[in-house]
């Protein structure tokens, strides 16, 4: 058994049966771990990937070896807009709220607790929890883990390569080149996989709300560009193929943009990532005039 303390760094809107009441949900965290595990596995086809995932996280045939419990430490709630244009408010956990995650493993489990903690830390870097988790909401970090910009990038690279060691020989699958992490070898698998992770320009904590508004504005604009975008579900936007997350560093908040291969009916879209780069540039206000 091991416990980690976590800090909410962007508004976290997660609800259960009571749709308007914010609550911590271990099932949501475990679902996040499964998703991040899948998109990191560059060398596995679908069948062996499902087998490994079942052994690590459980399935209908294999009971989960991992038990997750989440306990409030200092959770402060507020009403938070999840859609300002439709005037939709839901209860959320405020920035600065803290909670505890306790991990318990069954005996004779191949993966040790530290591997699962690495998975949680990597998942928190790349993804949020709750509503609008792909759009920089619900971002969380392990308390006391904020590092310099360079150290944070190296940490994410280390975690990516480390989690692949559970079933494979230790090897470098991902590499960091200046501001971008990419797989060393491009996978031919026709399923969602990390294509690259791009680090954005850091900003001060007081600019958080302004940044989140830029994300919303860019998402809204992309949806209006019906002729240029398509996502993994065949719709005319790339909502599921680029994930916007935030983490805290010693230099402030740093955006993390995770580009996931967009595949629909075994066809890959936006292979060169140009459309999603356009979306990222809209957020960071770097788009060039035509």
N, C-alpha and C positions, 0 to 999 in steps of 0.2 A: 504494500500500500504506500502511496506517495501523494502528497498534496501540493498544488501550486496556487499561488495567488495571482489573480488576473485583474487588469484595470480596463474599464471602458474608455476608449479614446475618441469615439464618435457616437452620436445618439444610437442606442440599440433598442429597436422595437421588435420584441419577440413575444408572441402570445400563444396561449394554449386553447383550452375549451372556451374560456372567457375571452372573446376576441378583443376586448378593449382593455384588458388588464395585462400589463407586462409581467412576464415570468421567465425564469431560467429553465431551459429545456435541454437535458442531457441528450435526448434523442436527436435534437437539432445539431448539437456538437458532433455526435457520432456520424451523422449524415455528412457533415462538412468534412470530417476526416476521410470518409470513404471517397468523396468526390475528389479531394486533393490528391489522394493516393492514386486514383485512376489517371488523372491528367499528367502525373509525373512519370508514369511507367512507359518510357519510350520504346522498350525492347520486347514488350509482351503483346501478343494478339489477344483477342477477346476471351477465348476459352481458358487459357492458363491464367489470364488476369482475374477472371471471375473465381477460379479455384483459389488463387492466392488471397484475394480479398475476403473470401468466405472463411478461410483459415485464420485470417488476422482479425476480422471484425465480426464474424459470425454470419449465418444464413439460416434458411428454413431447415437445412440439413445439419448444420454445425452450430451449436450454441456459442455465443460470443465469449471469447476468453477474457474480454475487457468489460469491467463495470465502471461506469462514470457516475459520479455524484457531484452536484453543484449546490453550493451553499452560499447564501448572501453574507457579506461582511458589512459593507456600507453601500447599500443600493438605494440611490435617490431617484425618484420617479418624477416625470413631468409629462405634459401633453405635448406631443411632437407632430408636426405636419409630415405626413408621408406623401401627400399630394396636394400642394398648395393650390393648383389650378382647380381642383375639385373640392377644395376646402375640407380635406379628409385629415382628421387628427386621431392619433392613437397614443396610448400611454407608452412611454419609453423610459429606459434607464439613462440618466444624465451622464455626461462626460465626467470622469473622475470617480464614478461608482466602482466598487471593488467586490469581487466574489472569489470563492474558493472552488477549485476543481480537484476532486479526489479520485485517483485511479487505483483500481484493484484488479489484479490478474489471478486467474486460476493457476494452480500448480502445474508444473511441467509444460509451461507455455514457451514456445520457441523464442518469441520476441520478448525482450525484457522491458521493464517499465520505462527506462530511458528512451527506448525507441519510440514508444507511444507519446512520451512528452515531447520528443523532437517533432513528431507528426503534428501535435497540437500547436507547437510554436510556429512551424512552417505554415500551417493552415491559417493561423491568426495573421501572419504577415501578408498572405496572398488573398484573403477573403474575409468578409464580415459575417455576422449572423443576423437572422431576423429579416424584416422587410427591407428591400432595396440593398441587400447584402452585396450585390454586384456593382453597386454605385456608391461605395465608400461609407455606407451606414453599417452600424453594428461592429465597427472595428475594435479589436481587443488586443492587448499585449500582456505578456507575462510581466508582473511587476518587477521593477529593478533591472530590466533587460535593455533599457535604452542605451545605445552606443553612438559612436560617431557615424557619419554617413558612410565612410569607407568600411568600417567594422560591420555595419548593418548589412551592406551588400555582400561582404565576405561571409557573414553568418548565414544569410539566405542560401548562398551557393553551397556552403558546407552542409546545411540541412537537406537540400535537394539531393546531394550525392550520398549523404549518410543514410537516408531512409531507404535507398535502393540496395543497401547492403544486407537487408534482412533475408533475401532469397538468392542474391547474386554475389559473386565475388566482389570485393571492394574495388571499385573502379570509378573513374571520373566520367559521369554521363553528361554533366553540364559544365559550362565554362563561363567565366565572367570576362568581358572585354569592355573596359572603361565603365559605361553606364548601362550595359545590357547583358543579361544572362541568356544563353542559348544552349540547346542540346548540341553536343559535339558532332553527333551524327543525326541527320534529319530522318525521322521515322516515316515509313510508307503506310503505316496503319491508318485506315479510314475511320477514325473515331476521334473524339476530342482529346487533344494532347497539347501540352505547353509548346508553343512555337518560340516564344521569347518573353522575357520579363524586362520591362523598361522602367528605370527609376526617373521620376520627375523632379522638378525643382523644389527644394524644401521651402517652407514658409512658416511664419510665426504663428503661434497658437491663436492669437487674436484674429487671424485671418481664416480660421476654420470655417465659419459659416459662409463666408464669401466663396471659399473654394467649393463647398458642397453645392452652393447655388450655381457655380459654373458647371459642375457635373450635371445638374438637373437641366440647365439651359442647353448644354451640348446634347444631352440625350433627347430632349424635346426637338431640337433642330434636326438631328439625325433621322428621327421618325418622320419628319416632313419631307426628307429627301428620298422620296419613294423610288426613284429611278436608279439609285446608286448603291444601295445596301441590301444585303441578304444575310440572314443568320442561319444557324444550324437547324432551325425548325422550318426554314423556307420562307420566313417572314421578311419584310423589307426593312430590317434594321439588324445591327450586329450586337444586340443586347446580350446574347449569351456567349459571344465569342471574344469579348474583351472585358476583363474584370478590373475595376478600379478599387484600390484599397489604400489605406494610409497606415503608417506606423510613426511612432515618436522616436526622434533621435536627439542627440545633444545639440543639434542645429535647428530643431523644430520638427514640424510634421514633414514627412517625405512621402509623396505619392508613389504608388507601385502599380504599374499597368501590366497585367498578365494577359498575353495574347494566346487564346486557345484555338486550335484548329477548328474551323467552321466546316462541318460535314453534314450534308443533307442528301439522303438517298445515294450514299456512297460517292457523292460528288463533293470535292473540296472547293470552297469559295474563298476569294480574296487571298490567294496563295502568297502574294508578295506583301500582304498586310497593309497595303496602301490606304484602303478605306478606313481601317481601324486607326491607322496613324493620323488620318484626318480628324477622326473623333478625338483622339488624345490631344492633338494640337489645338482643337477648339477649346478644350478645357484649360490648357495652359496658355491660350491666347497667342499662339505662335503661327497661326495660319497666314499664308502669304497672299498678297493681293494678286489676282489673276490679271 
